[in-house]
């Protein structure tokens, strides 16, 4: 612990190899290898084995949980939970809460994830995802997804979608600019764009529909609006 610390101030370490190589100030490392490779970095807090273990240039990061924020070298990231944001490298200003959440995120920035097992692509940007097993690990940015299992199916990537309610946009693939509010609302959309569905199980008329507006529980569109 603090075995090679040189000319630093206000650092706290508890655990084998915690803060082992730091030259920064105002850091706290608790757990085996927590902040173990920290160089000229300040304001880091790591609680849990392997948390922030390879951070060398990141500042003002907080990681709580085994292997949380393991590889980051960007600033202002916060991760709480097992392996949360564990692959973040240059992405900054990200927040992740929940076990195994956003583990593929690497270069993306300005994202917020709340819930276990949330998926995110490596370059995700400006996305907010709340709910267990929501989101997709494939390319896409600027999505707002709230509810368990929202938009989990994408394999081609989609952007600028809003899904609110458990299972909303549940079949979304490459479709973009869709807004679905309500449980399972819009879950027939796959490649469709610019659709609005509001209401429990409100659906567009076809998987590739464009520009349909559907309002009402159980309603289904029959034509493009």
Secondary structure as UniProt FT lines:
FT   TURN            3..4
FT   STRAND          12..14
FT   TURN            16..21
FT   STRAND          28..30
FT   TURN            32..37
FT   STRAND          45..47
FT   TURN            49..54
FT   STRAND          62..64
FT   TURN            66..71
FT   STRAND          78..80
FT   TURN            82..87
FT   STRAND          95..97
FT   TURN            99..100
FT   TURN            103..104
FT   STRAND          112..114
FT   TURN            116..117
FT   TURN            122..123
FT   STRAND          128..130
FT   TURN            132..133
FT   STRAND          144..146
FT   TURN            148..151
FT   STRAND          162..164
FT   TURN            166..171
FT   STRAND          179..181
FT   TURN            183..188
FT   STRAND          196..198
FT   TURN            200..201
FT   TURN            207..208
FT   STRAND          213..215
FT   TURN            217..218
//
